[in-house]
Amino acid sequence: MSELNPGVPARKPVRMCVRCDHITDAPVVVAEVHQDSGPGWNVYACPECAPHFPPLPDVLDLLRRGHRCGDGAE
């Protein structure tokens, strides 16, 4: 059921797989596209194609790594 509309079934997400172009109702996020201006977006794959993509990096790991490799400024 939908949280916003009790009694109305929740709609399943439907996306196109970036690898095989098939429509899937079980999309897996395989990439995040960021922009300088405006919102970014997610890139989806079907469950069968998702293992062909590298795992998404953990944002906290990227921040820690950037802090260690920075220019020395605190």
Buried (B, 14 or more C-beta within 10 A) or exposed (E): EEEEEEEEEEEEEEBBBBBEEEEBEEBBEBEEEEEEEEEEEEBBBBEBBBEEBEEEEEEEEEEEEEEEEEEEEE
